[in-house]
Amino acid sequence: MQFKYPELLWALFLLLVPLFIHLFQLRRFKKTPFTNVALLQKVKTQSKKTRNLKKWLLLAARLFLYTALIVAFAQPYFAKKDVFKKRETIIYLDNSFSMQALNNGTTLLQNAVQELIKSNAKEKEFSLFTNTNTYKNVVLKDIQNNLLSLDYSSNQLHIKDVILKANTLFSKDNSSVKDLIVISDFQQKNEAYTIDSLQTNIYFVKQNTENFTNISIDSLYVSNTDATNLELTANLKANTNAENTAVALYNNDTLIAKTSALFNNSKEAKVNFTLPKDVGIKGKIELTDTGLMYDNNFYFNINKRDKIKVLAISNADNTFLNKIFTNDEFKTNTTTINQLNYSLIPTQNLIILNELKAIPESLKNALTSFTKNGGSLVVIPSLKLDVNSYNALLSNYFSTKLKSLINIERKVTGINFSHPLYTNVFQKKVTNFQYPTVNSSFITNSSAPSLLSYQDNSPFLMGANGFYFFTSSLSKENSNFKGSPLIVPTLYNMGYTSFKIPKLYTTIGKATTVDVETKVNKDLVLKITKDKNEFIPQQQSFTNKTVLTFSNTPQNAGIYTIKKGESELGSLSFNYNREESKLIYTDINSIANIKQSTSISQLLTNLENNQKVNELWKWFVIFALFFLILEVLIQKYFK
């Protein structure tokens, strides 16, 4: 029991005054001799005992009366020790896609919102944030409509990010009590986490779902292609054993194919669709599923692709280049150094210097400007080259410098599988292929990363970001690399990556770049549109293209159009990340420094009770009245 005015309890010492008066009677009695009156003596003794008992009862009643009054004025109460401290409450409401899971016929998010509205005090001030919105220092009526219309988000905050965001909303007052309520289904993230914050009371309210089947379209890729058709394969996944599911393919809103997905024991399925090659398609794959809604559609697009422009400047045989850069995907021009038209250089995507003996100053300047404007350059040296002219060009790229030629046969044995040029080329790391050999090669000094290397780890092919340099001639007399399986994916990817055409789709939230064959200026920029919505992505203009960069935009899945003014230049497809479709949840019992609750309403009720003050002064006033009445009764009826 605590007291609001404990200093008044000092008045209890005043109760000693009536006690002393009672114990030490100031009146003296005089003895008077009397005749033999034995009967009167007996009556006198009995009257004295009765009178003394009455005085003790009156003393007790008065002491209890004064004590109750003094305690009542001191205002006693029962409460937590921090009840009079300022209290701050912040609520995180998870509105990620996994909260679409059902429980008793309604989604987890809807259940959480309804319980929050019913349980929270109408006039109590608090802060609330979701994955997309923040409401600071509000009362329930201010945001009730916003909560009821809250939409789902593809952005799911990690618990560490939730705590960091909450700390920015809490005040800097160290004396206040801070409560953070986290309402989520607690989807499992890739990394484990611990909570070391002891200054904030953290409460986890887990939203549990009933067992249900969720089927998602996980990914899409081109599995096969021929002269007239291409085959698309879609991967489907389920969280439990699933039955056959109908899958439909649309071009815009037109149904063009329909099939059934048969799931295996690994809860996976593949469906294939055959489409005509070189036909523009704004596609959507759709399935019927009663689980999560966001992963039932998968968008992709196939644009009519512009051919990548390749220019080979060569004094040697170009047959191998023409076989790799075929007419269906590339527009390849070959020329000698003497017949070179310099006006072609800025319009190309990839330029290959094939065994030139010298690089003129004018060509060096043109190539330097070309690569600065986003072009890609491949240099294949000649064994009889002019070192100074080559170094004048190569020094602009990773400070590359030729030092000397060595006439020693060496094998190309190393592959940098992590280099972007070889991404998705090899299904596994190859270690037993037929190693290409070279008879003569150059010793170089460069900071460029190595793609292919010799046995001594010195580079055979180096470069990145649109610049590549072979340290050896690829002529038949010097190397058998042209007959190696490595030459096709190596040179093909150099050409393919020189102009980043739109992929089938892009995952929202992952950084990606797209090249558009157009030039923009300050007065006219490229816009990305869908229906009535549009945004301007980050873009960089070069002589022959514009590079678009996407990271945090757009926010919604769908097929978007690239527009320059009123002209449409192509389409881009964006899909949500499918991580939340796995429906794997965190065991919150293993997380330290948090408190758990199974019910939002129960937690809010408990927190409200913790702030209540149970005042007792009224009871002590009642006790005082009781003892006052008791004293009157003793005076009146006790003889």
C-alpha positions, 0 to 999 in steps of 0.5 A: 500500500502506498500513500499520496500524502505520506507526510500526514501519517506523522499525525498518528503520533497525536494518538498518544495524547488521549492514550496518556490521558486515559492511562494517567488519570489526574483526578484524585479520590478521597477515602471516607470511612463508613460503617459496616456496609458489606452489601454496598461495598460489593455493588461499588466493586462491580460498578467500577469494573463496568466503568473501566471496561466502558472507558477502554472501549471508548478509547479504542473506538476513538483511536480507530476513528482518528487513525482512520481519518488520518489515513484517509487524509493521507490517501492510500492506494494500491498501484504499480511503482511506475504508475505515475510515470509518463507512458508511451505506447507504440504498435507495429501492425504487420500488413505484409502479404503473408497476413492474407492467410485465413483464420476462421474465414477472415484474414489475419490482418482483418482479425488484428484490425478488428480486435485492435479497434474493439480493445483500444481506448478511444481517447488514449494517445498512441503511435502506430506504424505498418510496413507502409504507413506511420501514425504518430501521437494519434487517438483511435478515432483519427485512424480507424478508417485508415486501419479498416481500409489498410492494404497489403504490402510487399515490404515486410519489415525485419524485427530489427527494423521494427525496433529501430523504427519504434525507437525513432517514434519514442521520445527522448525522455528516459523517465517514461515507460515505453511499450512496443507491441508487435502484431505479426505472424512472424514469418521466418527470415533467413537470418536469426536475430536477438533482442538486446533492448532492455529499455523498452517493454516489447510484447509479441502478439502472434497471429496464428493461422489455420492449416491451409494450402497455398500454391504460388507461381514461383518463377518463369523462364524460357526453357527451349527455343527454335527457329519459330517458337519458344517454350516458357516454363513456369515453376509452381510451389505449394506449402503442403501436398496439393491437388492438380491446379488449373493454370491459364496464360493470357496476352493482355486480357486474352486467354491464349492457353490453359493447362493443369499443374501436377505436383510431385512429392516435393510439392513442386510442379512445372507447366509449359507454354509454347509461344511464337518467336519474335512476337511481342507479348504482354503476358500473365500466368494465372492460377486459382488458389484460395490461399494467399492472393498476391502470388496467384498472378505472374506477369512477364513480357516479350518485346520485339527485340532490337538487334544488338549492334556489333562492330569488328575492326580486324586485320585477321579472320572474323569467321568465328565472330560471325558464327557467334553473333548471328543475324537473328540477334545481332547486327554485325559489321566487320571492317579493316582499320584502313576502311573504318568509318568513324561515324559508326562507332558511337552507334554501336553496342559492342566493338571488337578489336581483333588482332590489330597491330597498332591502334591509331590515336584517332581510334583510341580517342573514339573508343575512349569516348565510346566506352564512356558513353556506355559502349562495350569494348573487347580487345584481342591483341596481335602477337606483332603489336605496337606496345605503346599504342596498345598501352595508350588505350589500355591504360584508360581501363583498370590501369592495364599495361602490357609488359612483355611477350613470353613464348611458353605454352600454357593451359587455360585452367581457371574460370571465375564462376562468380563473374557477372559474365558467367552468371547462369552459364554453368549449372555446376563448377566445371573442373574436368573440361578440355583445357585450351592452350596458348603458345605465346601470351603477354605479361600484363599489369592490371587491376581488372578482375580475371575471368579466365586464367592460366595454371599460374593464376595469371589472367588469360581474359580480364575485364568487367563493366564493358571492357574485356582484354585477352592476353593472348592472340586467338589465331589458330597458330597460337591458340585452340581457344576458338575450338573450346566450348568456352568461346561461345558463352564468353563472346556471346555474353559480351555481346548480350550484356552490351545492351541490357534488354528487358528480361521476362520480368523483374522482382520488385525491390531488387535493383535492375537496369534496362537499356533503351535504344533512344536518347533523351534530353533535359526537356524530354525524359522517359516515363514508366506508366501503368493505367493512370499511374506514372513515375520517372525512374533514374536514367542516364543518357548516352549517345546510342541508348538510355540506361534505366535503373530500378530499385524501390519503384514500382510498388505494385506488380504488373506490366508497365509501359516505357514512354517517351512523350506519347511514344511507347518504347517497350514494356517492363514486367514486375512481380512481387517477391515470393519469399512470403509464400513459403509460410514458414514461421519463427519460433518466438519462444526462442527470442529473449527479452520479449513478452508474449501474448496470444490476444491483442485485447487481453494484452491491452487490458493488462496494460490498462490495468497496470496503469490503474490506481486503486484508491483506498481513502473512501474505505477509511472514511467508511471505517471512521464513520463506523467507529464514530457510530460505535462510540455513540452506541457505547455511550448510549447503551453501555451502562 
